[in-house]
């Protein structure tokens, strides 16, 4: 084989091995939220991180204990998000810097 044939094949192979990594660097269209607590999840908001945070998803109604819901992400940007959940017992669950490119589902627990 000549170098002319090997080089394009090697470039194509390198591109194919990086495609899965590129696909994982985008957030999903939706994220599954599971309430793993014994009290209802009253509210939940997912926002972008940074100085000008933008709301990308919000729980429409309370989520009963043990139940799950899928939230559509509205114009997601990047991978890092802030998640704030408030429960009926007045406790909160907040997580800064959740990587939604890796985490397609979130389980809120005690």
Secondary structure, DSSP 8 states (H G I E B T S, - for coil): --HHHHHHHHHHHHHHHHHHHHHTTS--SEEEEEE-SSS-EEEEEEEE-STT--EEEE-SS-B-TT-EEEEE-SS--SSEEEEEEEETTS-EEEEEEEETTT-SEEEE--
